[in-house]
Amino acid sequence: MEIFSEKENKKSTLRTKEALLNALLTLVMQKSFDEITVSNIIQLSGYSRTTFYNYYEDKYDMIEKIIDEEAEAFVNAVCNPIPENIHMTFESDIYIPGLSLFEHVEQNKNLYYVLIHNMLPNYSMDSFCQKISKVFEQVISIELSGNLQELDFPLYCYITSDTYIAFIKYWELHNFSFTPKYMARQMMTNWVRVKKVSSVSVKKLPSNFNTIDI
């Protein structure tokens, strides 16, 4: 009975936080963050002032905690364990690396829209990328051998995070019109197949391109 109660409490907490977050995102898309009050968030969410302050000190604390939690959720989605007994092939739809991430982003696309368009004070996709990178550093463990021992691990985590973010930015640029499966396949194509291209040449430089004499 206690286990059931604990699960119900977690579900209730998630529902409450989701309602508060959705209220905040709705308001941010209507007016600037400075104009938004805690009362606005409470009223739109349908929850009480006491409930809000059970989770957050103020609207700024709310943003900070939301971003921290989303960074962890992002990395959890990326690191979603590969199901056992899965035969990995590029053509297989059974498991597509990155799919769980894009499904997660699709479910939270309003938050990513707000981040990409710099609608929250002190937070952008660049700062979010830094948070993701820090979480990756904490949860990822890789074995290095040979020349790879010289790898700058924090840099590796940042570049990896930034690459994921780039795909999400492109997705938002197209109004999230592609499916998560399409985005996951494109990411895998870029990482696996494009690397096999033997050479790349510039077909034509823009007329205003300036060359630099070295």
C-alpha positions in Angstrom: 0.0 0.0 0.0 2.9 2.3 0.8 4.5 1.6 -2.6 1.2 2.4 -4.4 0.9 5.6 -2.4 4.5 6.6 -3.3 3.8 6.1 -7.0 0.6 8.1 -6.8 2.4 10.9 -5.1 5.1 11.0 -7.8 2.4 11.0 -10.5 0.6 13.9 -8.7 3.8 15.8 -8.5 4.5 15.4 -12.2 1.0 16.5 -13.1 1.3 19.6 -10.9 4.7 20.6 -12.2 3.6 20.0 -15.8 0.5 22.2 -15.3 2.6 25.0 -13.8 5.2 24.7 -16.6 2.5 24.8 -19.3 1.0 27.8 -17.7 4.4 29.6 -17.6 5.1 28.7 -21.3 1.7 29.9 -22.4 2.2 33.2 -20.7 5.8 33.6 -22.0 4.5 33.3 -25.5 2.0 36.0 -24.9 4.1 38.6 -23.1 7.6 39.2 -21.7 8.8 37.3 -18.7 9.1 40.5 -16.6 5.4 41.1 -17.0 4.5 37.7 -15.7 3.7 37.3 -12.1 3.4 34.2 -9.9 -0.3 35.0 -9.6 -0.6 34.8 -13.4 1.0 31.3 -13.4 -1.2 30.1 -10.5 -4.4 31.3 -12.0 -3.7 29.8 -15.4 -2.5 26.5 -14.0 -5.6 26.0 -11.8 -3.5 25.3 -8.7 -3.2 27.2 -5.5 -0.6 29.6 -4.3 0.4 27.1 -1.6 1.0 24.4 -4.2 3.2 26.7 -6.2 5.4 27.6 -3.2 5.6 23.9 -2.3 7.9 23.6 -5.3 9.3 27.0 -6.1 10.4 30.1 -4.3 9.5 32.4 -7.1 9.3 32.5 -10.9 13.1 32.7 -11.2 13.6 29.7 -9.0 10.9 27.9 -11.1 12.9 28.5 -14.3 16.2 27.3 -12.8 14.7 24.1 -11.5 12.8 23.5 -14.7 16.0 23.8 -16.8 18.0 21.6 -14.4 15.3 18.9 -14.5 15.0 19.1 -18.3 18.8 18.8 -18.7 18.7 15.5 -16.7 15.6 14.3 -18.7 17.4 15.2 -21.9 20.5 13.1 -21.0 18.3 10.2 -19.8 16.5 10.2 -23.1 19.9 10.2 -25.0 21.2 7.4 -22.8 18.0 5.3 -23.0 19.3 1.7 -22.7 19.4 -0.5 -25.8 16.8 -3.2 -25.4 18.2 -6.7 -24.9 18.4 -9.1 -27.8 18.1 -6.4 -30.4 19.9 -7.0 -33.6 21.2 -3.6 -34.6 21.0 -2.7 -38.3 20.6 0.6 -40.0 17.4 -0.5 -41.7 15.8 -1.8 -38.5 12.9 0.1 -37.0 13.0 -2.0 -33.8 15.6 0.4 -32.3 16.8 3.7 -33.7 19.4 5.5 -31.6 18.2 9.0 -30.7 14.5 8.2 -31.2 13.7 8.4 -27.5 15.4 11.9 -27.4 13.3 13.2 -30.3 10.2 11.7 -28.9 11.0 13.5 -25.6 11.6 16.8 -27.4 8.4 16.5 -29.3 6.5 16.1 -26.0 8.2 19.3 -24.7 8.5 21.3 -27.9 7.0 24.4 -26.3 9.8 24.5 -23.8 12.4 24.1 -26.6 10.7 26.8 -28.7 11.0 29.2 -25.8 14.6 28.3 -25.2 15.5 28.7 -28.9 13.9 32.1 -29.1 15.5 33.3 -25.9 12.2 34.0 -24.1 13.5 33.1 -20.6 15.9 35.4 -18.7 19.5 34.0 -18.4 18.6 30.9 -20.4 19.0 30.1 -24.0 19.8 27.0 -26.0 23.5 27.8 -25.6 23.3 27.9 -21.8 21.1 24.8 -21.9 23.7 23.1 -23.9 26.3 23.8 -21.2 24.0 22.3 -18.6 23.5 19.2 -20.7 27.2 18.9 -21.1 27.8 19.0 -17.4 25.2 16.2 -16.9 26.9 14.1 -19.6 30.2 14.5 -17.7 28.6 13.2 -14.6 26.8 10.1 -16.1 28.9 9.0 -19.1 31.9 6.8 -18.6 34.1 5.9 -21.6 37.3 3.8 -21.8 40.1 5.5 -23.7 43.1 3.8 -25.2 46.1 4.9 -27.3 45.9 8.4 -28.7 42.3 8.7 -27.4 43.8 9.2 -23.9 44.5 12.8 -24.9 40.8 13.4 -25.5 39.5 16.5 -23.7 36.5 14.8 -22.1 34.6 18.1 -21.1 35.1 19.3 -24.7 33.8 15.9 -26.0 30.7 16.2 -23.8 30.1 19.8 -25.0 30.5 19.0 -28.7 28.2 16.0 -28.3 25.5 18.1 -26.6 25.9 20.9 -29.2 25.4 18.4 -32.0 22.1 17.2 -30.5 21.0 20.8 -30.0 21.8 21.6 -33.7 19.3 18.9 -34.8 16.7 20.2 -32.5 17.2 23.8 -33.7 16.8 22.6 -37.3 13.6 20.7 -36.3 12.2 23.8 -34.7 13.1 25.9 -37.7 10.7 23.7 -39.6 8.0 23.9 -37.0 8.6 20.4 -35.7 7.0 19.2 -38.9 9.2 16.1 -39.1 8.5 13.0 -37.1 10.8 11.9 -34.3 11.7 8.8 -36.3 12.7 10.9 -39.3 14.9 13.1 -37.1 16.5 10.1 -35.5 17.2 8.5 -38.8 18.7 11.7 -40.2 20.9 12.0 -37.2 22.1 8.5 -37.6 22.7 9.0 -41.3 24.8 12.1 -40.6 26.9 10.3 -38.0 27.3 7.0 -39.8 27.0 7.3 -43.5 28.2 10.9 -44.2 31.5 10.0 -42.5 32.1 7.6 -45.3 32.2 10.4 -47.9 35.7 10.4 -49.3 35.9 14.1 -50.3 33.9 17.3 -50.2 34.4 20.2 -52.6 32.9 23.7 -52.9 30.8 23.9 -56.0 30.7 27.7 -56.1 31.6 30.4 -53.7 29.2 33.3 -53.0 30.0 36.4 -55.0 30.6 38.4 -51.9 32.9 35.8 -50.4 36.2 37.3 -49.3 39.4 35.3 -49.6 42.2 35.9 -47.2 45.8 35.9 -48.4 48.0 33.9 -46.0 
